[in-house]
Amino acid sequence: MDWIWFILIGLLAGFLAGAVVKGHGFGLIGNLIIGVIGALVGGFIFGLLGLPAENRIGEFISAFVGAVVLLLLIGFIKKKGA
C-alpha cells in the first residue's frame, strides 16, 4: 500500500511542480513522471539533511521539493546544451 501512496504523492507533486516551475516543464505526462522520480530525489535530499518524512504531508513536501529541483536541474542542463 505504501508504493501506491508513493506514486500518488509523486504524481501530485510533479503536477504542482510543473505549474510552479514555468518554462521548465515537460507536459502533463512528463511532469507526472518527473514527480515520481522527484519523490525519490526529495527523499534523498531530505534524508541527507536529517529531515525524514514523518507523515503524508512530509512525504508530499519532500516529493514536491525533489520534483522542483529535478525540473530546474533538467531545465538548466537543456539550456546549457542548446
HTML snippet that shows the backbone in 3Dmol.js (N, CA, C, O; Angstrom):
<script src="https://3Dmol.org/build/3Dmol-min.js"></script>
<div id="view" style="width:600px;height:400px;position:relative"></div>
<script>
const pdb = `
ATOM      1  N   MET A   1       0.815  -1.192   0.000  1.00  0.00           N
ATOM      2  CA  MET A   1       0.000   0.000   0.000  1.00  0.00           C
ATOM      3  C   MET A   1       0.863   1.263   0.000  1.00  0.00           C
ATOM      4  O   MET A   1       0.464   2.291  -0.546  1.00  0.00           O
ATOM      5  N   ASP A   2       2.037   1.182   0.609  1.00  0.00           N
ATOM      6  CA  ASP A   2       2.917   2.348   0.642  1.00  0.00           C
ATOM      7  C   ASP A   2       3.372   2.765  -0.746  1.00  0.00           C
ATOM      8  O   ASP A   2       3.542   3.955  -1.012  1.00  0.00           O
ATOM      9  N   TRP A   3       3.572   1.790  -1.638  1.00  0.00           N
ATOM     10  CA  TRP A   3       4.002   2.118  -3.005  1.00  0.00           C
ATOM     11  C   TRP A   3       2.913   2.885  -3.751  1.00  0.00           C
ATOM     12  O   TRP A   3       3.209   3.775  -4.548  1.00  0.00           O
ATOM     13  N   ILE A   4       1.670   2.540  -3.494  1.00  0.00           N
ATOM     14  CA  ILE A   4       0.569   3.264  -4.139  1.00  0.00           C
ATOM     15  C   ILE A   4       0.552   4.710  -3.671  1.00  0.00           C
ATOM     16  O   ILE A   4       0.391   5.624  -4.480  1.00  0.00           O
ATOM     17  N   TRP A   5       0.719   4.922  -2.363  1.00  0.00           N
ATOM     18  CA  TRP A   5       0.784   6.293  -1.837  1.00  0.00           C
ATOM     19  C   TRP A   5       1.981   7.037  -2.416  1.00  0.00           C
ATOM     20  O   TRP A   5       1.877   8.208  -2.780  1.00  0.00           O
ATOM     21  N   PHE A   6       3.110   6.355  -2.497  1.00  0.00           N
ATOM     22  CA  PHE A   6       4.326   6.960  -3.040  1.00  0.00           C
ATOM     23  C   PHE A   6       4.077   7.461  -4.465  1.00  0.00           C
ATOM     24  O   PHE A   6       4.452   8.582  -4.809  1.00  0.00           O
ATOM     25  N   ILE A   7       3.452   6.634  -5.277  1.00  0.00           N
ATOM     26  CA  ILE A   7       3.185   7.014  -6.676  1.00  0.00           C
ATOM     27  C   ILE A   7       2.169   8.144  -6.742  1.00  0.00           C
ATOM     28  O   ILE A   7       2.355   9.094  -7.502  1.00  0.00           O
ATOM     29  N   LEU A   8       1.092   8.057  -5.955  1.00  0.00           N
ATOM     30  CA  LEU A   8       0.075   9.114  -5.967  1.00  0.00           C
ATOM     31  C   LEU A   8       0.643  10.453  -5.507  1.00  0.00           C
ATOM     32  O   LEU A   8       0.358  11.490  -6.107  1.00  0.00           O
ATOM     33  N   ILE A   9       1.437  10.433  -4.452  1.00  0.00           N
ATOM     34  CA  ILE A   9       2.054  11.668  -3.959  1.00  0.00           C
ATOM     35  C   ILE A   9       3.028  12.208  -4.996  1.00  0.00           C
ATOM     36  O   ILE A   9       3.074  13.416  -5.230  1.00  0.00           O
ATOM     37  N   GLY A  10       3.803  11.335  -5.617  1.00  0.00           N
ATOM     38  CA  GLY A  10       4.739  11.757  -6.662  1.00  0.00           C
ATOM     39  C   GLY A  10       4.033  12.374  -7.857  1.00  0.00           C
ATOM     40  O   GLY A  10       4.498  13.371  -8.410  1.00  0.00           O
ATOM     41  N   LEU A  11       2.904  11.784  -8.260  1.00  0.00           N
ATOM     42  CA  LEU A  11       2.137  12.334  -9.379  1.00  0.00           C
ATOM     43  C   LEU A  11       1.613  13.733  -9.057  1.00  0.00           C
ATOM     44  O   LEU A  11       1.717  14.645  -9.877  1.00  0.00           O
ATOM     45  N   LEU A  12       1.055  13.893  -7.871  1.00  0.00           N
ATOM     46  CA  LEU A  12       0.549  15.207  -7.469  1.00  0.00           C
ATOM     47  C   LEU A  12       1.689  16.219  -7.365  1.00  0.00           C
ATOM     48  O   LEU A  12       1.550  17.358  -7.811  1.00  0.00           O
ATOM     49  N   ALA A  13       2.806  15.811  -6.783  1.00  0.00           N
ATOM     50  CA  ALA A  13       3.953  16.706  -6.656  1.00  0.00           C
ATOM     51  C   ALA A  13       4.488  17.122  -8.023  1.00  0.00           C
ATOM     52  O   ALA A  13       4.853  18.282  -8.215  1.00  0.00           O
ATOM     53  N   GLY A  14       4.537  16.196  -8.967  1.00  0.00           N
ATOM     54  CA  GLY A  14       5.011  16.516 -10.313  1.00  0.00           C
ATOM     55  C   GLY A  14       4.082  17.473 -11.023  1.00  0.00           C
ATOM     56  O   GLY A  14       4.536  18.383 -11.717  1.00  0.00           O
ATOM     57  N   PHE A  15       2.787  17.278 -10.859  1.00  0.00           N
ATOM     58  CA  PHE A  15       1.807  18.175 -11.467  1.00  0.00           C
ATOM     59  C   PHE A  15       1.976  19.594 -10.920  1.00  0.00           C
ATOM     60  O   PHE A  15       2.026  20.555 -11.688  1.00  0.00           O
ATOM     61  N   LEU A  16       2.063  19.724  -9.602  1.00  0.00           N
ATOM     62  CA  LEU A  16       2.206  21.052  -8.991  1.00  0.00           C
ATOM     63  C   LEU A  16       3.572  21.666  -9.279  1.00  0.00           C
ATOM     64  O   LEU A  16       3.666  22.877  -9.483  1.00  0.00           O
ATOM     65  N   ALA A  17       4.621  20.867  -9.300  1.00  0.00           N
ATOM     66  CA  ALA A  17       5.955  21.383  -9.609  1.00  0.00           C
ATOM     67  C   ALA A  17       5.996  21.917 -11.033  1.00  0.00           C
ATOM     68  O   ALA A  17       6.634  22.938 -11.290  1.00  0.00           O
ATOM     69  N   GLY A  18       5.327  21.245 -11.959  1.00  0.00           N
ATOM     70  CA  GLY A  18       5.260  21.728 -13.337  1.00  0.00           C
ATOM     71  C   GLY A  18       4.546  23.058 -13.434  1.00  0.00           C
ATOM     72  O   GLY A  18       4.886  23.888 -14.277  1.00  0.00           O
ATOM     73  N   ALA A  19       3.548  23.271 -12.568  1.00  0.00           N
ATOM     74  CA  ALA A  19       2.833  24.546 -12.555  1.00  0.00           C
ATOM     75  C   ALA A  19       3.678  25.651 -11.935  1.00  0.00           C
ATOM     76  O   ALA A  19       3.594  26.806 -12.354  1.00  0.00           O
ATOM     77  N   VAL A  20       4.485  25.307 -10.945  1.00  0.00           N
ATOM     78  CA  VAL A  20       5.312  26.305 -10.256  1.00  0.00           C
ATOM     79  C   VAL A  20       6.524  26.685 -11.095  1.00  0.00           C
ATOM     80  O   VAL A  20       6.868  27.863 -11.185  1.00  0.00           O
ATOM     81  N   VAL A  21       7.168  25.712 -11.702  1.00  0.00           N
ATOM     82  CA  VAL A  21       8.393  25.942 -12.472  1.00  0.00           C
ATOM     83  C   VAL A  21       7.986  26.133 -13.935  1.00  0.00           C
ATOM     84  O   VAL A  21       8.116  25.222 -14.752  1.00  0.00           O
ATOM     85  N   LYS A  22       7.508  27.292 -14.239  1.00  0.00           N
ATOM     86  CA  LYS A  22       7.040  27.582 -15.599  1.00  0.00           C
ATOM     87  C   LYS A  22       8.223  27.597 -16.567  1.00  0.00           C
ATOM     88  O   LYS A  22       9.310  28.068 -16.231  1.00  0.00           O
ATOM     89  N   GLY A  23       7.996  27.079 -17.765  1.00  0.00           N
ATOM     90  CA  GLY A  23       9.024  27.104 -18.791  1.00  0.00           C
ATOM     91  C   GLY A  23       9.997  25.949 -18.724  1.00  0.00           C
ATOM     92  O   GLY A  23      10.780  25.744 -19.652  1.00  0.00           O
ATOM     93  N   HIS A  24       9.960  25.183 -17.632  1.00  0.00           N
ATOM     94  CA  HIS A  24      10.869  24.043 -17.497  1.00  0.00           C
ATOM     95  C   HIS A  24      10.109  22.730 -17.453  1.00  0.00           C
ATOM     96  O   HIS A  24      10.695  21.684 -17.172  1.00  0.00           O
ATOM     97  N   GLY A  25       8.819  22.771 -17.726  1.00  0.00           N
ATOM     98  CA  GLY A  25       8.005  21.567 -17.662  1.00  0.00           C
ATOM     99  C   GLY A  25       8.142  20.709 -18.905  1.00  0.00           C
ATOM    100  O   GLY A  25       8.740  21.121 -19.900  1.00  0.00           O
ATOM    101  N   PHE A  26       7.587  19.524 -18.835  1.00  0.00           N
ATOM    102  CA  PHE A  26       7.667  18.567 -19.925  1.00  0.00           C
ATOM    103  C   PHE A  26       6.293  18.058 -20.311  1.00  0.00           C
ATOM    104  O   PHE A  26       6.158  16.922 -20.765  1.00  0.00           O
ATOM    105  N   GLY A  27       5.285  18.872 -20.139  1.00  0.00           N
ATOM    106  CA  GLY A  27       3.927  18.440 -20.421  1.00  0.00           C
ATOM    107  C   GLY A  27       3.376  17.650 -19.246  1.00  0.00           C
ATOM    108  O   GLY A  27       4.101  17.326 -18.306  1.00  0.00           O
ATOM    109  N   LEU A  28       2.108  17.349 -19.308  1.00  0.00           N
ATOM    110  CA  LEU A  28       1.442  16.696 -18.180  1.00  0.00           C
ATOM    111  C   LEU A  28       2.068  15.345 -17.848  1.00  0.00           C
ATOM    112  O   LEU A  28       2.425  15.098 -16.697  1.00  0.00           O
ATOM    113  N   ILE A  29       2.203  14.478 -18.830  1.00  0.00           N
ATOM    114  CA  ILE A  29       2.748  13.134 -18.574  1.00  0.00           C
ATOM    115  C   ILE A  29       4.198  13.215 -18.109  1.00  0.00           C
ATOM    116  O   ILE A  29       4.590  12.529 -17.164  1.00  0.00           O
ATOM    117  N   GLY A  30       4.991  14.050 -18.771  1.00  0.00           N
ATOM    118  CA  GLY A  30       6.396  14.212 -18.383  1.00  0.00           C
ATOM    119  C   GLY A  30       6.536  14.730 -16.965  1.00  0.00           C
ATOM    120  O   GLY A  30       7.379  14.245 -16.210  1.00  0.00           O
ATOM    121  N   ASN A  31       5.722  15.711 -16.590  1.00  0.00           N
ATOM    122  CA  ASN A  31       5.788  16.258 -15.235  1.00  0.00           C
ATOM    123  C   ASN A  31       5.348  15.237 -14.192  1.00  0.00           C
ATOM    124  O   ASN A  31       5.886  15.210 -13.085  1.00  0.00           O
ATOM    125  N   LEU A  32       4.384  14.407 -14.535  1.00  0.00           N
ATOM    126  CA  LEU A  32       3.960  13.367 -13.597  1.00  0.00           C
ATOM    127  C   LEU A  32       5.087  12.360 -13.359  1.00  0.00           C
ATOM    128  O   LEU A  32       5.311  11.920 -12.231  1.00  0.00           O
ATOM    129  N   ILE A  33       5.787  12.005 -14.430  1.00  0.00           N
ATOM    130  CA  ILE A  33       6.924  11.088 -14.292  1.00  0.00           C
ATOM    131  C   ILE A  33       8.039  11.759 -13.489  1.00  0.00           C
ATOM    132  O   ILE A  33       8.653  11.133 -12.624  1.00  0.00           O
ATOM    133  N   ILE A  34       8.296  13.033 -13.781  1.00  0.00           N
ATOM    134  CA  ILE A  34       9.289  13.798 -13.015  1.00  0.00           C
ATOM    135  C   ILE A  34       8.905  13.831 -11.540  1.00  0.00           C
ATOM    136  O   ILE A  34       9.775  13.776 -10.671  1.00  0.00           O
ATOM    137  N   GLY A  35       7.614  13.921 -11.256  1.00  0.00           N
ATOM    138  CA  GLY A  35       7.158  13.938  -9.870  1.00  0.00           C
ATOM    139  C   GLY A  35       7.478  12.659  -9.132  1.00  0.00           C
ATOM    140  O   GLY A  35       7.898  12.697  -7.976  1.00  0.00           O
ATOM    141  N   VAL A  36       7.284  11.527  -9.784  1.00  0.00           N
ATOM    142  CA  VAL A  36       7.590  10.250  -9.139  1.00  0.00           C
ATOM    143  C   VAL A  36       9.098  10.127  -8.918  1.00  0.00           C
ATOM    144  O   VAL A  36       9.537   9.703  -7.849  1.00  0.00           O
ATOM    145  N   ILE A  37       9.880  10.494  -9.918  1.00  0.00           N
ATOM    146  CA  ILE A  37      11.340  10.468  -9.762  1.00  0.00           C
ATOM    147  C   ILE A  37      11.767  11.514  -8.733  1.00  0.00           C
ATOM    148  O   ILE A  37      12.671  11.277  -7.932  1.00  0.00           O
ATOM    149  N   GLY A  38      11.104  12.680  -8.766  1.00  0.00           N
ATOM    150  CA  GLY A  38      11.392  13.739  -7.802  1.00  0.00           C
ATOM    151  C   GLY A  38      11.119  13.318  -6.370  1.00  0.00           C
ATOM    152  O   GLY A  38      11.782  13.790  -5.447  1.00  0.00           O
ATOM    153  N   ALA A  39      10.145  12.430  -6.175  1.00  0.00           N
ATOM    154  CA  ALA A  39       9.880  11.915  -4.829  1.00  0.00           C
ATOM    155  C   ALA A  39      11.095  11.162  -4.299  1.00  0.00           C
ATOM    156  O   ALA A  39      11.427  11.254  -3.117  1.00  0.00           O
ATOM    157  N   LEU A  40      11.746  10.429  -5.170  1.00  0.00           N
ATOM    158  CA  LEU A  40      12.981   9.743  -4.765  1.00  0.00           C
ATOM    159  C   LEU A  40      14.088  10.740  -4.462  1.00  0.00           C
ATOM    160  O   LEU A  40      14.796  10.613  -3.462  1.00  0.00           O
ATOM    161  N   VAL A  41      14.232  11.735  -5.334  1.00  0.00           N
ATOM    162  CA  VAL A  41      15.259  12.767  -5.154  1.00  0.00           C
ATOM    163  C   VAL A  41      15.003  13.537  -3.856  1.00  0.00           C
ATOM    164  O   VAL A  41      15.920  13.765  -3.067  1.00  0.00           O
ATOM    165  N   GLY A  42      13.758  13.930  -3.651  1.00  0.00           N
ATOM    166  CA  GLY A  42      13.410  14.667  -2.436  1.00  0.00           C
ATOM    167  C   GLY A  42      13.663  13.856  -1.182  1.00  0.00           C
ATOM    168  O   GLY A  42      14.158  14.383  -0.186  1.00  0.00           O
ATOM    169  N   GLY A  43      13.323  12.570  -1.224  1.00  0.00           N
ATOM    170  CA  GLY A  43      13.592  11.709  -0.074  1.00  0.00           C
ATOM    171  C   GLY A  43      15.084  11.619   0.213  1.00  0.00           C
ATOM    172  O   GLY A  43      15.501  11.598   1.371  1.00  0.00           O
ATOM    173  N   PHE A  44      15.882  11.566  -0.841  1.00  0.00           N
ATOM    174  CA  PHE A  44      17.337  11.516  -0.679  1.00  0.00           C
ATOM    175  C   PHE A  44      17.861  12.824  -0.087  1.00  0.00           C
ATOM    176  O   PHE A  44      18.661  12.811   0.849  1.00  0.00           O
ATOM    177  N   ILE A  45      17.402  13.963  -0.641  1.00  0.00           N
ATOM    178  CA  ILE A  45      17.857  15.272  -0.161  1.00  0.00           C
ATOM    179  C   ILE A  45      17.472  15.477   1.297  1.00  0.00           C
ATOM    180  O   ILE A  45      18.304  15.859   2.120  1.00  0.00           O
ATOM    181  N   PHE A  46      16.205  15.221   1.611  1.00  0.00           N
ATOM    182  CA  PHE A  46      15.749  15.417   2.981  1.00  0.00           C
ATOM    183  C   PHE A  46      16.417  14.435   3.935  1.00  0.00           C
ATOM    184  O   PHE A  46      16.650  14.769   5.096  1.00  0.00           O
ATOM    185  N   GLY A  47      16.732  13.218   3.462  1.00  0.00           N
ATOM    186  CA  GLY A  47      17.454  12.260   4.282  1.00  0.00           C
ATOM    187  C   GLY A  47      18.860  12.736   4.607  1.00  0.00           C
ATOM    188  O   GLY A  47      19.341  12.558   5.726  1.00  0.00           O
ATOM    189  N   LEU A  48      19.523  13.345   3.617  1.00  0.00           N
ATOM    190  CA  LEU A  48      20.861  13.894   3.862  1.00  0.00           C
ATOM    191  C   LEU A  48      20.830  15.028   4.885  1.00  0.00           C
ATOM    192  O   LEU A  48      21.770  15.209   5.659  1.00  0.00           O
ATOM    193  N   LEU A  49      19.742  15.782   4.876  1.00  0.00           N
ATOM    194  CA  LEU A  49      19.600  16.891   5.820  1.00  0.00           C
ATOM    195  C   LEU A  49      19.100  16.442   7.185  1.00  0.00           C
ATOM    196  O   LEU A  49      18.988  17.255   8.103  1.00  0.00           O
ATOM    197  N   GLY A  50      18.800  15.164   7.326  1.00  0.00           N
ATOM    198  CA  GLY A  50      18.308  14.647   8.593  1.00  0.00           C
ATOM    199  C   GLY A  50      16.859  15.014   8.864  1.00  0.00           C
ATOM    200  O   GLY A  50      16.447  15.122  10.019  1.00  0.00           O
ATOM    201  N   LEU A  51      16.083  15.207   7.798  1.00  0.00           N
ATOM    202  CA  LEU A  51      14.672  15.580   7.929  1.00  0.00           C
ATOM    203  C   LEU A  51      13.784  14.507   7.295  1.00  0.00           C
ATOM    204  O   LEU A  51      13.259  14.699   6.198  1.00  0.00           O
ATOM    205  N   PRO A  52      13.620  13.396   7.978  1.00  0.00           N
ATOM    206  CA  PRO A  52      12.796  12.331   7.381  1.00  0.00           C
ATOM    207  C   PRO A  52      11.323  12.727   7.355  1.00  0.00           C
ATOM    208  O   PRO A  52      10.857  13.469   8.219  1.00  0.00           O
ATOM    209  N   ALA A  53      10.608  12.236   6.374  1.00  0.00           N
ATOM    210  CA  ALA A  53       9.167  12.493   6.264  1.00  0.00           C
ATOM    211  C   ALA A  53       8.455  11.635   7.307  1.00  0.00           C
ATOM    212  O   ALA A  53       8.550  10.407   7.286  1.00  0.00           O
ATOM    213  N   GLU A  54       7.748  12.288   8.209  1.00  0.00           N
ATOM    214  CA  GLU A  54       7.079  11.587   9.292  1.00  0.00           C
ATOM    215  C   GLU A  54       5.652  11.173   8.941  1.00  0.00           C
ATOM    216  O   GLU A  54       5.105  10.254   9.550  1.00  0.00           O
ATOM    217  N   ASN A  55       5.040  11.853   7.951  1.00  0.00           N
ATOM    218  CA  ASN A  55       3.655  11.566   7.594  1.00  0.00           C
ATOM    219  C   ASN A  55       3.451  11.882   6.116  1.00  0.00           C
ATOM    220  O   ASN A  55       4.406  12.216   5.415  1.00  0.00           O
ATOM    221  N   ARG A  56       2.220  11.778   5.644  1.00  0.00           N
ATOM    222  CA  ARG A  56       1.934  12.007   4.220  1.00  0.00           C
ATOM    223  C   ARG A  56       2.238  13.442   3.802  1.00  0.00           C
ATOM    224  O   ARG A  56       2.684  13.671   2.677  1.00  0.00           O
ATOM    225  N   ILE A  57       2.007  14.402   4.675  1.00  0.00           N
ATOM    226  CA  ILE A  57       2.302  15.801   4.336  1.00  0.00           C
ATOM    227  C   ILE A  57       3.803  15.977   4.161  1.00  0.00           C
ATOM    228  O   ILE A  57       4.240  16.652   3.229  1.00  0.00           O
ATOM    229  N   GLY A  58       4.587  15.389   5.034  1.00  0.00           N
ATOM    230  CA  GLY A  58       6.036  15.444   4.910  1.00  0.00           C
ATOM    231  C   GLY A  58       6.519  14.759   3.643  1.00  0.00           C
ATOM    232  O   GLY A  58       7.440  15.236   2.980  1.00  0.00           O
ATOM    233  N   GLU A  59       5.890  13.634   3.311  1.00  0.00           N
ATOM    234  CA  GLU A  59       6.237  12.936   2.075  1.00  0.00           C
ATOM    235  C   GLU A  59       5.912  13.794   0.857  1.00  0.00           C
ATOM    236  O   GLU A  59       6.677  13.830  -0.106  1.00  0.00           O
ATOM    237  N   PHE A  60       4.769  14.488   0.905  1.00  0.00           N
ATOM    238  CA  PHE A  60       4.403  15.352  -0.217  1.00  0.00           C
ATOM    239  C   PHE A  60       5.382  16.521  -0.355  1.00  0.00           C
ATOM    240  O   PHE A  60       5.817  16.836  -1.462  1.00  0.00           O
ATOM    241  N   ILE A  61       5.725  17.156   0.751  1.00  0.00           N
ATOM    242  CA  ILE A  61       6.678  18.275   0.706  1.00  0.00           C
ATOM    243  C   ILE A  61       8.012  17.803   0.149  1.00  0.00           C
ATOM    244  O   ILE A  61       8.617  18.475  -0.686  1.00  0.00           O
ATOM    245  N   SER A  62       8.461  16.663   0.606  1.00  0.00           N
ATOM    246  CA  SER A  62       9.714  16.090   0.110  1.00  0.00           C
ATOM    247  C   SER A  62       9.634  15.805  -1.382  1.00  0.00           C
ATOM    248  O   SER A  62      10.566  16.120  -2.123  1.00  0.00           O
ATOM    249  N   ALA A  63       8.543  15.219  -1.828  1.00  0.00           N
ATOM    250  CA  ALA A  63       8.374  14.907  -3.254  1.00  0.00           C
ATOM    251  C   ALA A  63       8.279  16.172  -4.085  1.00  0.00           C
ATOM    252  O   ALA A  63       8.845  16.239  -5.176  1.00  0.00           O
ATOM    253  N   PHE A  64       7.571  17.178  -3.587  1.00  0.00           N
ATOM    254  CA  PHE A  64       7.424  18.441  -4.311  1.00  0.00           C
ATOM    255  C   PHE A  64       8.774  19.138  -4.465  1.00  0.00           C
ATOM    256  O   PHE A  64       9.121  19.588  -5.557  1.00  0.00           O
ATOM    257  N   VAL A  65       9.525  19.226  -3.390  1.00  0.00           N
ATOM    258  CA  VAL A  65      10.846  19.861  -3.453  1.00  0.00           C
ATOM    259  C   VAL A  65      11.755  19.084  -4.405  1.00  0.00           C
ATOM    260  O   VAL A  65      12.478  19.684  -5.200  1.00  0.00           O
ATOM    261  N   GLY A  66      11.722  17.773  -4.328  1.00  0.00           N
ATOM    262  CA  GLY A  66      12.535  16.952  -5.233  1.00  0.00           C
ATOM    263  C   GLY A  66      12.148  17.150  -6.688  1.00  0.00           C
ATOM    264  O   GLY A  66      13.017  17.215  -7.558  1.00  0.00           O
ATOM    265  N   ALA A  67      10.851  17.246  -6.963  1.00  0.00           N
ATOM    266  CA  ALA A  67      10.390  17.452  -8.339  1.00  0.00           C
ATOM    267  C   ALA A  67      10.802  18.823  -8.853  1.00  0.00           C
ATOM    268  O   ALA A  67      11.213  18.954 -10.005  1.00  0.00           O
ATOM    269  N   VAL A  68      10.695  19.849  -8.008  1.00  0.00           N
ATOM    270  CA  VAL A  68      11.112  21.197  -8.420  1.00  0.00           C
ATOM    271  C   VAL A  68      12.610  21.216  -8.701  1.00  0.00           C
ATOM    272  O   VAL A  68      13.044  21.754  -9.720  1.00  0.00           O
ATOM    273  N   VAL A  69      13.396  20.637  -7.810  1.00  0.00           N
ATOM    274  CA  VAL A  69      14.848  20.579  -8.014  1.00  0.00           C
ATOM    275  C   VAL A  69      15.169  19.838  -9.306  1.00  0.00           C
ATOM    276  O   VAL A  69      16.019  20.273 -10.082  1.00  0.00           O
ATOM    277  N   LEU A  70      14.499  18.737  -9.533  1.00  0.00           N
ATOM    278  CA  LEU A  70      14.748  17.947 -10.736  1.00  0.00           C
ATOM    279  C   LEU A  70      14.362  18.713 -11.994  1.00  0.00           C
ATOM    280  O   LEU A  70      15.099  18.684 -12.979  1.00  0.00           O
ATOM    281  N   LEU A  71      13.214  19.402 -11.981  1.00  0.00           N
ATOM    282  CA  LEU A  71      12.809  20.199 -13.147  1.00  0.00           C
ATOM    283  C   LEU A  71      13.794  21.329 -13.419  1.00  0.00           C
ATOM    284  O   LEU A  71      14.142  21.585 -14.572  1.00  0.00           O
ATOM    285  N   LEU A  72      14.243  22.000 -12.374  1.00  0.00           N
ATOM    286  CA  LEU A  72      15.215  23.084 -12.555  1.00  0.00           C
ATOM    287  C   LEU A  72      16.546  22.548 -13.077  1.00  0.00           C
ATOM    288  O   LEU A  72      17.165  23.158 -13.949  1.00  0.00           O
ATOM    289  N   LEU A  73      16.977  21.426 -12.552  1.00  0.00           N
ATOM    290  CA  LEU A  73      18.243  20.831 -12.991  1.00  0.00           C
ATOM    291  C   LEU A  73      18.165  20.397 -14.450  1.00  0.00           C
ATOM    292  O   LEU A  73      19.083  20.667 -15.225  1.00  0.00           O
ATOM    293  N   ILE A  74      17.095  19.736 -14.828  1.00  0.00           N
ATOM    294  CA  ILE A  74      16.938  19.309 -16.214  1.00  0.00           C
ATOM    295  C   ILE A  74      16.824  20.516 -17.136  1.00  0.00           C
ATOM    296  O   ILE A  74      17.396  20.521 -18.226  1.00  0.00           O
ATOM    297  N   GLY A  75      16.087  21.541 -16.705  1.00  0.00           N
ATOM    298  CA  GLY A  75      15.973  22.765 -17.500  1.00  0.00           C
ATOM    299  C   GLY A  75      17.320  23.449 -17.682  1.00  0.00           C
ATOM    300  O   GLY A  75      17.619  23.964 -18.760  1.00  0.00           O
ATOM    301  N   PHE A  76      18.131  23.454 -16.630  1.00  0.00           N
ATOM    302  CA  PHE A  76      19.463  24.054 -16.709  1.00  0.00           C
ATOM    303  C   PHE A  76      20.352  23.273 -17.675  1.00  0.00           C
ATOM    304  O   PHE A  76      21.078  23.864 -18.474  1.00  0.00           O
ATOM    305  N   ILE A  77      20.292  21.964 -17.600  1.00  0.00           N
ATOM    306  CA  ILE A  77      21.103  21.127 -18.488  1.00  0.00           C
ATOM    307  C   ILE A  77      20.662  21.307 -19.943  1.00  0.00           C
ATOM    308  O   ILE A  77      21.499  21.401 -20.840  1.00  0.00           O
ATOM    309  N   LYS A  78      19.356  21.355 -20.174  1.00  0.00           N
ATOM    310  CA  LYS A  78      18.846  21.559 -21.539  1.00  0.00           C
ATOM    311  C   LYS A  78      19.271  22.915 -22.092  1.00  0.00           C
ATOM    312  O   LYS A  78      19.659  23.021 -23.255  1.00  0.00           O
ATOM    313  N   LYS A  79      19.198  23.953 -21.257  1.00  0.00           N
ATOM    314  CA  LYS A  79      19.577  25.293 -21.704  1.00  0.00           C
ATOM    315  C   LYS A  79      21.075  25.365 -21.970  1.00  0.00           C
ATOM    316  O   LYS A  79      21.501  26.021 -22.921  1.00  0.00           O
ATOM    317  N   LYS A  80      21.868  24.711 -21.158  1.00  0.00           N
ATOM    318  CA  LYS A  80      23.322  24.718 -21.330  1.00  0.00           C
ATOM    319  C   LYS A  80      23.729  24.017 -22.620  1.00  0.00           C
ATOM    320  O   LYS A  80      24.679  24.435 -23.282  1.00  0.00           O
ATOM    321  N   GLY A  81      23.018  22.961 -22.977  1.00  0.00           N
ATOM    322  CA  GLY A  81      23.333  22.200 -24.185  1.00  0.00           C
ATOM    323  C   GLY A  81      22.848  22.867 -25.458  1.00  0.00           C
ATOM    324  O   GLY A  81      23.346  22.569 -26.544  1.00  0.00           O
ATOM    325  N   ALA A  82      21.887  23.765 -25.337  1.00  0.00           N
ATOM    326  CA  ALA A  82      21.312  24.384 -26.545  1.00  0.00           C
ATOM    327  C   ALA A  82      22.080  25.573 -27.024  1.00  0.00           C
ATOM    328  O   ALA A  82      21.709  26.186 -28.024  1.00  0.00           O
TER     329      ALA A  82
END
`;
const viewer = $3Dmol.createViewer("view");
viewer.addModel(pdb, "pdb");
viewer.setStyle({}, {cartoon: {color: "spectrum"}});
viewer.zoomTo();
viewer.render();
</script>
